Amino acid sequence: MNEQHAPPRSEKAEMKRQARIKARKDSHIEARKAERKQKRISSRTSEAGKS
């Protein structure tokens, strides 16, 4: 992401932007965690079905 072209307009705006970026990152991490958990569960059930 290129953010050089937009200097922060104000301290408050910058804080808001940082919070939004952090929230997006956090939600992305949560989604990845859930995805991994689902994969582990599905692989376990398929293993049980095979044997």
C-alpha distance matrix in Angstrom:
0.0 3.8 6.3 9.3 10.8 11.8 14.1 15.5 18.5 20.5 20.8 21.3 18.2 16.1 17.9 17.4 13.6 13.6 16.2 14.3 11.3 14.1 16.1 13.5 13.1 16.9 17.7 15.7 17.7 20.8 20.4 20.0 23.1 25.1 24.3 25.6 28.6 29.4 29.3 31.6 34.0 34.2 34.8 37.5 39.2 39.1 40.6 43.4 44.1 44.5 47.0
3.8 0.0 3.8 5.8 7.4 9.0 11.5 13.6 16.6 19.0 19.7 20.7 17.6 15.4 17.9 17.8 14.1 14.5 17.5 16.0 13.3 16.3 18.6 16.4 16.3 20.0 21.0 19.2 21.2 24.3 24.0 23.8 26.8 28.8 28.1 29.4 32.4 33.2 33.1 35.4 37.8 38.0 38.5 41.2 43.0 42.9 44.3 47.1 47.9 48.2 50.7
6.3 3.8 0.0 3.8 5.6 5.9 7.9 9.8 12.9 15.2 16.0 17.1 14.1 11.9 14.7 14.9 11.3 11.9 15.3 14.2 12.0 15.0 17.4 15.9 16.1 19.6 20.9 19.8 21.7 24.6 24.8 24.9 27.6 29.6 29.4 30.8 33.5 34.5 34.8 36.9 39.2 39.6 40.4 42.9 44.7 44.8 46.3 48.9 49.8 50.3 52.8
9.3 5.8 3.8 0.0 3.8 5.6 6.8 9.8 12.8 15.4 16.5 18.3 15.5 13.3 16.5 17.2 13.9 14.5 18.1 17.5 15.4 18.2 20.9 19.6 19.6 23.1 24.5 23.4 25.1 28.2 28.4 28.4 31.1 33.2 33.0 34.1 37.0 38.1 38.2 40.3 42.6 43.1 43.7 46.2 48.1 48.2 49.5 52.2 53.1 53.6 56.0
10.8 7.4 5.6 3.8 0.0 3.8 6.5 9.8 11.9 15.1 17.0 18.5 15.4 14.1 17.6 17.7 14.6 16.1 19.4 18.3 16.8 20.0 22.2 20.8 21.4 24.9 25.9 24.9 27.1 29.9 29.8 30.1 33.0 34.8 34.5 36.0 38.8 39.6 39.8 42.1 44.3 44.6 45.4 48.0 49.7 49.7 51.3 54.0 54.6 55.2 57.7
11.8 9.0 5.9 5.6 3.8 0.0 3.8 6.4 8.3 11.5 13.6 14.8 11.6 10.7 14.3 14.3 11.5 13.4 16.6 15.7 14.8 18.1 20.1 19.1 20.2 23.3 24.3 23.9 26.1 28.6 28.9 29.6 32.2 33.9 33.9 35.6 38.1 39.0 39.6 41.8 43.8 44.2 45.3 47.8 49.3 49.6 51.3 53.8 54.5 55.3 57.8
14.1 11.5 7.9 6.8 6.5 3.8 0.0 3.8 6.2 9.0 10.8 12.9 10.4 9.0 12.8 13.7 11.5 13.0 16.4 16.3 15.6 18.3 20.7 20.4 21.2 24.0 25.5 25.4 27.2 29.7 30.4 31.1 33.4 35.3 35.7 37.2 39.5 40.7 41.4 43.4 45.4 46.1 47.1 49.4 51.1 51.6 53.1 55.5 56.5 57.3 59.7
15.5 13.6 9.8 9.8 9.8 6.4 3.8 0.0 3.8 5.6 7.2 9.1 6.8 5.6 9.4 10.5 9.0 10.6 13.6 14.0 14.0 16.4 18.6 18.9 19.9 22.3 23.9 24.3 26.1 28.2 29.2 30.2 32.3 34.1 34.8 36.4 38.4 39.7 40.7 42.5 44.4 45.3 46.5 48.6 50.3 51.0 52.6 54.7 55.8 56.9 59.1
18.5 16.6 12.9 12.8 11.9 8.3 6.2 3.8 0.0 3.8 7.2 8.4 6.4 7.2 10.6 11.2 10.7 13.0 15.4 15.6 16.4 18.9 20.5 21.0 22.5 24.7 26.0 26.7 28.7 30.5 31.5 32.8 34.8 36.3 37.2 39.0 40.9 42.0 43.2 45.2 46.8 47.7 49.1 51.2 52.6 53.5 55.2 57.2 58.2 59.4 61.7
20.5 19.0 15.2 15.4 15.1 11.5 9.0 5.6 3.8 0.0 3.8 5.4 5.2 6.2 8.7 9.9 10.5 12.3 14.3 15.3 16.5 18.3 19.9 21.1 22.5 24.2 25.8 27.0 28.6 30.2 31.6 33.0 34.6 36.2 37.4 39.1 40.7 42.1 43.5 45.2 46.7 47.9 49.4 51.2 52.7 53.8 55.4 57.3 58.5 59.8 62.0
20.8 19.7 16.0 16.5 17.0 13.6 10.8 7.2 7.2 3.8 0.0 3.8 5.5 5.1 6.2 8.7 9.9 10.6 12.3 14.3 15.4 16.4 18.3 20.0 21.1 22.4 24.3 25.7 26.9 28.4 30.2 31.6 32.8 34.6 36.1 37.5 38.9 40.6 42.1 43.5 45.0 46.5 47.9 49.5 51.2 52.4 53.8 55.7 57.0 58.4 60.4
21.3 20.7 17.1 18.3 18.5 14.8 12.9 9.1 8.4 5.4 3.8 0.0 3.8 5.4 5.1 6.2 8.6 9.9 10.6 12.3 14.3 15.3 16.4 18.4 20.0 20.9 22.5 24.3 25.7 26.8 28.5 30.3 31.4 32.8 34.5 36.2 37.4 38.9 40.6 42.1 43.4 44.8 46.5 48.0 49.4 50.9 52.4 54.1 55.4 56.9 59.0
18.2 17.6 14.1 15.5 15.4 11.6 10.4 6.8 6.4 5.2 5.5 3.8 0.0 3.8 5.5 5.1 6.1 8.6 9.9 10.5 12.3 14.2 15.3 16.5 18.4 19.8 21.1 22.5 24.3 25.6 26.9 28.6 30.2 31.6 32.9 34.7 36.2 37.4 39.0 40.8 42.1 43.3 44.9 46.7 48.1 49.3 51.0 52.7 53.8 55.3 57.5
16.1 15.4 11.9 13.3 14.1 10.7 9.0 5.6 7.2 6.2 5.1 5.4 3.8 0.0 3.8 5.4 5.0 6.1 8.6 9.8 10.5 12.2 14.1 15.3 16.5 18.2 19.9 21.0 22.5 24.2 25.7 27.0 28.5 30.3 31.5 33.0 34.7 36.1 37.5 39.1 40.7 42.0 43.4 45.1 46.7 47.9 49.3 51.3 52.5 53.8 55.9
17.9 17.9 14.7 16.5 17.6 14.3 12.8 9.4 10.6 8.7 6.2 5.1 5.5 3.8 0.0 3.8 5.4 5.2 6.1 8.6 9.9 10.5 12.1 14.2 15.3 16.3 18.2 19.8 20.9 22.3 24.2 25.7 26.8 28.4 30.1 31.5 32.8 34.5 36.1 37.5 38.9 40.4 41.9 43.4 45.0 46.4 47.8 49.6 51.0 52.4 54.4
17.4 17.8 14.9 17.2 17.7 14.3 13.7 10.5 11.2 9.9 8.7 6.2 5.1 5.4 3.8 0.0 3.8 5.5 5.1 6.2 8.7 9.9 10.5 12.3 14.2 15.2 16.4 18.2 19.9 20.9 22.4 24.3 25.6 26.9 28.4 30.3 31.5 32.8 34.6 36.2 37.4 38.8 40.5 42.1 43.4 44.8 46.5 48.1 49.3 50.9 53.0
13.6 14.1 11.3 13.9 14.6 11.5 11.5 9.0 10.7 10.5 9.9 8.6 6.1 5.0 5.4 3.8 0.0 3.8 5.4 5.1 6.2 8.6 9.8 10.6 12.3 14.2 15.4 16.5 18.4 19.9 21.1 22.6 24.4 25.8 26.9 28.7 30.4 31.6 33.0 34.8 36.3 37.4 39.0 40.8 42.2 43.3 45.0 46.9 48.0 49.3 51.5
13.6 14.5 11.9 14.5 16.1 13.4 13.0 10.6 13.0 12.3 10.6 9.9 8.6 6.1 5.2 5.5 3.8 0.0 3.8 5.4 5.1 6.1 8.5 9.8 10.5 12.1 14.2 15.2 16.4 18.2 19.8 21.0 22.4 24.3 25.6 27.0 28.6 30.2 31.5 33.0 34.7 36.1 37.4 39.1 40.8 42.0 43.3 45.3 46.6 47.9 49.9
16.2 17.5 15.3 18.1 19.4 16.6 16.4 13.6 15.4 14.3 12.3 10.6 9.9 8.6 6.1 5.1 5.4 3.8 0.0 3.8 5.5 5.0 6.0 8.5 9.8 10.3 12.1 14.0 15.1 16.2 18.1 19.8 20.9 22.4 24.1 25.6 26.8 28.4 30.1 31.5 32.9 34.4 36.0 37.4 39.0 40.4 41.9 43.5 44.9 46.4 48.4
14.3 16.0 14.2 17.5 18.3 15.7 16.3 14.0 15.6 15.3 14.3 12.3 10.5 9.8 8.6 6.2 5.1 5.4 3.8 0.0 3.8 5.4 5.1 6.1 8.6 9.8 10.6 12.2 14.2 15.3 16.4 18.3 19.9 21.1 22.4 24.4 25.8 26.9 28.6 30.4 31.6 32.8 34.5 36.2 37.5 38.8 40.5 42.2 43.3 44.8 47.0
11.3 13.3 12.0 15.4 16.8 14.8 15.6 14.0 16.4 16.5 15.4 14.3 12.3 10.5 9.9 8.7 6.2 5.1 5.5 3.8 0.0 3.8 5.5 5.1 6.2 8.6 10.0 10.5 12.3 14.3 15.3 16.5 18.4 20.1 21.0 22.7 24.5 25.8 27.0 28.8 30.5 31.5 32.9 34.8 36.4 37.4 38.9 40.9 42.1 43.3 45.5
14.1 16.3 15.0 18.2 20.0 18.1 18.3 16.4 18.9 18.3 16.4 15.3 14.2 12.2 10.5 9.9 8.6 6.1 5.0 5.4 3.8 0.0 3.8 5.4 5.0 6.1 8.6 9.7 10.5 12.2 14.1 15.2 16.4 18.3 19.8 21.1 22.6 24.3 25.7 27.1 28.7 30.2 31.5 33.1 34.8 36.1 37.4 39.3 40.7 42.0 44.0
16.1 18.6 17.4 20.9 22.2 20.1 20.7 18.6 20.5 19.9 18.3 16.4 15.3 14.1 12.1 10.5 9.8 8.5 6.0 5.1 5.5 3.8 0.0 3.8 5.4 5.0 6.1 8.4 9.8 10.4 12.2 14.1 15.2 16.4 18.2 20.0 21.0 22.5 24.3 25.8 27.0 28.4 30.1 31.6 33.0 34.5 36.1 37.7 39.0 40.6 42.6
13.5 16.4 15.9 19.6 20.8 19.1 20.4 18.9 21.0 21.1 20.0 18.4 16.5 15.3 14.2 12.3 10.6 9.8 8.5 6.1 5.1 5.4 3.8 0.0 3.8 5.5 5.2 6.1 8.6 9.9 10.5 12.3 14.3 15.4 16.4 18.4 20.0 21.0 22.5 24.5 25.8 26.8 28.5 30.4 31.7 32.8 34.5 36.4 37.4 38.8 41.1
13.1 16.3 16.1 19.6 21.4 20.2 21.2 19.9 22.5 22.5 21.1 20.0 18.4 16.5 15.3 14.2 12.3 10.5 9.8 8.6 6.2 5.0 5.4 3.8 0.0 3.8 5.5 5.0 6.2 8.6 9.8 10.5 12.3 14.3 15.2 16.6 18.5 20.0 21.1 22.7 24.5 25.7 26.9 28.7 30.5 31.5 32.9 34.9 36.2 37.4 39.5
16.9 20.0 19.6 23.1 24.9 23.3 24.0 22.3 24.7 24.2 22.4 20.9 19.8 18.2 16.3 15.2 14.2 12.1 10.3 9.8 8.6 6.1 5.0 5.5 3.8 0.0 3.8 5.4 5.1 6.2 8.6 9.9 10.5 12.4 14.1 15.4 16.6 18.4 20.0 21.2 22.7 24.4 25.8 27.2 28.9 30.3 31.6 33.3 34.8 36.3 38.1
17.7 21.0 20.9 24.5 25.9 24.3 25.5 23.9 26.0 25.8 24.3 22.5 21.1 19.9 18.2 16.4 15.4 14.2 12.1 10.6 10.0 8.6 6.1 5.2 5.5 3.8 0.0 3.8 5.4 5.0 6.1 8.6 9.8 10.5 12.2 14.2 15.3 16.4 18.3 20.0 21.1 22.4 24.2 25.8 27.0 28.4 30.1 31.7 32.9 34.5 36.6
15.7 19.2 19.8 23.4 24.9 23.9 25.4 24.3 26.7 27.0 25.7 24.3 22.5 21.0 19.8 18.2 16.5 15.2 14.0 12.2 10.5 9.7 8.4 6.1 5.0 5.4 3.8 0.0 3.8 5.4 5.1 6.2 8.7 10.0 10.5 12.4 14.3 15.4 16.5 18.5 20.1 21.0 22.5 24.4 25.9 26.9 28.5 30.5 31.6 32.8 35.1
17.7 21.2 21.7 25.1 27.1 26.1 27.2 26.1 28.7 28.6 26.9 25.7 24.3 22.5 20.9 19.9 18.4 16.4 15.1 14.2 12.3 10.5 9.8 8.6 6.2 5.1 5.4 3.8 0.0 3.8 5.4 5.1 6.2 8.7 9.8 10.6 12.4 14.3 15.4 16.7 18.5 20.0 21.1 22.7 24.6 25.8 27.0 28.9 30.4 31.6 33.5
20.8 24.3 24.6 28.2 29.9 28.6 29.7 28.2 30.5 30.2 28.4 26.8 25.6 24.2 22.3 20.9 19.9 18.2 16.2 15.3 14.3 12.2 10.4 9.9 8.6 6.2 5.0 5.4 3.8 0.0 3.8 5.4 5.1 6.2 8.5 9.9 10.6 12.3 14.3 15.4 16.6 18.3 20.0 21.2 22.8 24.4 25.8 27.3 28.8 30.4 32.2
20.4 24.0 24.8 28.4 29.8 28.9 30.4 29.2 31.5 31.6 30.2 28.5 26.9 25.7 24.2 22.4 21.1 19.8 18.1 16.4 15.3 14.1 12.2 10.5 9.8 8.6 6.1 5.1 5.4 3.8 0.0 3.8 5.4 5.2 6.1 8.7 9.9 10.5 12.3 14.3 15.4 16.4 18.2 20.0 21.2 22.4 24.2 25.9 26.9 28.5 30.7
20.0 23.8 24.9 28.4 30.1 29.6 31.1 30.2 32.8 33.0 31.6 30.3 28.6 27.0 25.7 24.3 22.6 21.0 19.8 18.3 16.5 15.2 14.1 12.3 10.5 9.9 8.6 6.2 5.1 5.4 3.8 0.0 3.8 5.5 5.0 6.2 8.6 9.9 10.6 12.4 14.3 15.3 16.4 18.4 20.1 21.0 22.4 24.5 25.7 26.9 29.0
23.1 26.8 27.6 31.1 33.0 32.2 33.4 32.3 34.8 34.6 32.8 31.4 30.2 28.5 26.8 25.6 24.4 22.4 20.9 19.9 18.4 16.4 15.2 14.3 12.3 10.5 9.8 8.7 6.2 5.1 5.4 3.8 0.0 3.8 5.4 5.2 6.2 8.7 10.0 10.7 12.5 14.3 15.4 16.7 18.6 20.1 21.2 22.9 24.6 25.9 27.6
25.1 28.8 29.6 33.2 34.8 33.9 35.3 34.1 36.3 36.2 34.6 32.8 31.6 30.3 28.4 26.9 25.8 24.3 22.4 21.1 20.1 18.3 16.4 15.4 14.3 12.4 10.5 10.0 8.7 6.2 5.2 5.5 3.8 0.0 3.8 5.5 5.1 6.2 8.6 9.9 10.6 12.2 14.2 15.3 16.6 18.3 19.9 21.3 22.6 24.4 26.3
24.3 28.1 29.4 33.0 34.5 33.9 35.7 34.8 37.2 37.4 36.1 34.5 32.9 31.5 30.1 28.4 26.9 25.6 24.1 22.4 21.0 19.8 18.2 16.4 15.2 14.1 12.2 10.5 9.8 8.5 6.1 5.0 5.4 3.8 0.0 3.8 5.4 5.1 6.2 8.7 10.0 10.5 12.2 14.2 15.5 16.4 18.2 20.1 21.1 22.5 24.7
25.6 29.4 30.8 34.1 36.0 35.6 37.2 36.4 39.0 39.1 37.5 36.2 34.7 33.0 31.5 30.3 28.7 27.0 25.6 24.4 22.7 21.1 20.0 18.4 16.6 15.4 14.2 12.4 10.6 9.9 8.7 6.2 5.2 5.5 3.8 0.0 3.8 5.4 5.1 6.2 8.7 9.9 10.5 12.3 14.4 15.3 16.4 18.5 20.0 21.0 22.9
28.6 32.4 33.5 37.0 38.8 38.1 39.5 38.4 40.9 40.7 38.9 37.4 36.2 34.7 32.8 31.5 30.4 28.6 26.8 25.8 24.5 22.6 21.0 20.0 18.5 16.6 15.3 14.3 12.4 10.6 9.9 8.6 6.2 5.1 5.4 3.8 0.0 3.8 5.4 5.1 6.2 8.6 9.9 10.6 12.5 14.3 15.4 16.8 18.5 20.1 21.7
29.4 33.2 34.5 38.1 39.6 39.0 40.7 39.7 42.0 42.1 40.6 38.9 37.4 36.1 34.5 32.8 31.6 30.2 28.4 26.9 25.8 24.3 22.5 21.0 20.0 18.4 16.4 15.4 14.3 12.3 10.5 9.9 8.7 6.2 5.1 5.4 3.8 0.0 3.8 5.4 5.1 6.0 8.4 9.8 10.6 12.2 14.1 15.4 16.5 18.3 20.4
29.3 33.1 34.8 38.2 39.8 39.6 41.4 40.7 43.2 43.5 42.1 40.6 39.0 37.5 36.1 34.6 33.0 31.5 30.1 28.6 27.0 25.7 24.3 22.5 21.1 20.0 18.3 16.5 15.4 14.3 12.3 10.6 10.0 8.6 6.2 5.1 5.4 3.8 0.0 3.8 5.5 5.2 6.0 8.4 10.0 10.5 12.0 14.2 15.2 16.3 18.6
31.6 35.4 36.9 40.3 42.1 41.8 43.4 42.5 45.2 45.2 43.5 42.1 40.8 39.1 37.5 36.2 34.8 33.0 31.5 30.4 28.8 27.1 25.8 24.5 22.7 21.2 20.0 18.5 16.7 15.4 14.3 12.4 10.7 9.9 8.7 6.2 5.1 5.4 3.8 0.0 3.8 5.6 5.2 6.1 8.7 10.0 10.5 12.4 14.3 15.4 16.9
34.0 37.8 39.2 42.6 44.3 43.8 45.4 44.4 46.8 46.7 45.0 43.4 42.1 40.7 38.9 37.4 36.3 34.7 32.9 31.6 30.5 28.7 27.0 25.8 24.5 22.7 21.1 20.1 18.5 16.6 15.4 14.3 12.5 10.6 10.0 8.7 6.2 5.1 5.5 3.8 0.0 3.8 5.5 5.1 6.3 8.7 9.9 10.7 12.5 14.4 15.9
34.2 38.0 39.6 43.1 44.6 44.2 46.1 45.3 47.7 47.9 46.5 44.8 43.3 42.0 40.4 38.8 37.4 36.1 34.4 32.8 31.5 30.2 28.4 26.8 25.7 24.4 22.4 21.0 20.0 18.3 16.4 15.3 14.3 12.2 10.5 9.9 8.6 6.0 5.2 5.6 3.8 0.0 3.8 5.4 5.2 6.2 8.5 9.9 10.6 12.4 14.7
34.8 38.5 40.4 43.7 45.4 45.3 47.1 46.5 49.1 49.4 47.9 46.5 44.9 43.4 41.9 40.5 39.0 37.4 36.0 34.5 32.9 31.5 30.1 28.5 26.9 25.8 24.2 22.5 21.1 20.0 18.2 16.4 15.4 14.2 12.2 10.5 9.9 8.4 6.0 5.2 5.5 3.8 0.0 3.8 5.5 5.1 6.1 8.7 9.8 10.5 12.6
37.5 41.2 42.9 46.2 48.0 47.8 49.4 48.6 51.2 51.2 49.5 48.0 46.7 45.1 43.4 42.1 40.8 39.1 37.4 36.2 34.8 33.1 31.6 30.4 28.7 27.2 25.8 24.4 22.7 21.2 20.0 18.4 16.7 15.3 14.2 12.3 10.6 9.8 8.4 6.1 5.1 5.4 3.8 0.0 3.8 5.5 5.1 6.3 8.7 10.0 11.1
39.2 43.0 44.7 48.1 49.7 49.3 51.1 50.3 52.6 52.7 51.2 49.4 48.1 46.7 45.0 43.4 42.2 40.8 39.0 37.5 36.4 34.8 33.0 31.7 30.5 28.9 27.0 25.9 24.6 22.8 21.2 20.1 18.6 16.6 15.5 14.4 12.5 10.6 10.0 8.7 6.3 5.2 5.5 3.8 0.0 3.8 5.4 5.1 6.2 8.7 10.4
39.1 42.9 44.8 48.2 49.7 49.6 51.6 51.0 53.5 53.8 52.4 50.9 49.3 47.9 46.4 44.8 43.3 42.0 40.4 38.8 37.4 36.1 34.5 32.8 31.5 30.3 28.4 26.9 25.8 24.4 22.4 21.0 20.1 18.3 16.4 15.3 14.3 12.2 10.5 10.0 8.7 6.2 5.1 5.5 3.8 0.0 3.8 5.4 5.0 6.2 8.9
40.6 44.3 46.3 49.5 51.3 51.3 53.1 52.6 55.2 55.4 53.8 52.4 51.0 49.3 47.8 46.5 45.0 43.3 41.9 40.5 38.9 37.4 36.1 34.5 32.9 31.6 30.1 28.5 27.0 25.8 24.2 22.4 21.2 19.9 18.2 16.4 15.4 14.1 12.0 10.5 9.9 8.5 6.1 5.1 5.4 3.8 0.0 3.8 5.4 5.2 6.6
43.4 47.1 48.9 52.2 54.0 53.8 55.5 54.7 57.2 57.3 55.7 54.1 52.7 51.3 49.6 48.1 46.9 45.3 43.5 42.2 40.9 39.3 37.7 36.4 34.9 33.3 31.7 30.5 28.9 27.3 25.9 24.5 22.9 21.3 20.1 18.5 16.8 15.4 14.2 12.4 10.7 9.9 8.7 6.3 5.1 5.4 3.8 0.0 3.8 5.5 5.6
44.1 47.9 49.8 53.1 54.6 54.5 56.5 55.8 58.2 58.5 57.0 55.4 53.8 52.5 51.0 49.3 48.0 46.6 44.9 43.3 42.1 40.7 39.0 37.4 36.2 34.8 32.9 31.6 30.4 28.8 26.9 25.7 24.6 22.6 21.1 20.0 18.5 16.5 15.2 14.3 12.5 10.6 9.8 8.7 6.2 5.0 5.4 3.8 0.0 3.8 5.7
44.5 48.2 50.3 53.6 55.2 55.3 57.3 56.9 59.4 59.8 58.4 56.9 55.3 53.8 52.4 50.9 49.3 47.9 46.4 44.8 43.3 42.0 40.6 38.8 37.4 36.3 34.5 32.8 31.6 30.4 28.5 26.9 25.9 24.4 22.5 21.0 20.1 18.3 16.3 15.4 14.4 12.4 10.5 10.0 8.7 6.2 5.2 5.5 3.8 0.0 3.8
47.0 50.7 52.8 56.0 57.7 57.8 59.7 59.1 61.7 62.0 60.4 59.0 57.5 55.9 54.4 53.0 51.5 49.9 48.4 47.0 45.5 44.0 42.6 41.1 39.5 38.1 36.6 35.1 33.5 32.2 30.7 29.0 27.6 26.3 24.7 22.9 21.7 20.4 18.6 16.9 15.9 14.7 12.6 11.1 10.4 8.9 6.6 5.6 5.7 3.8 0.0
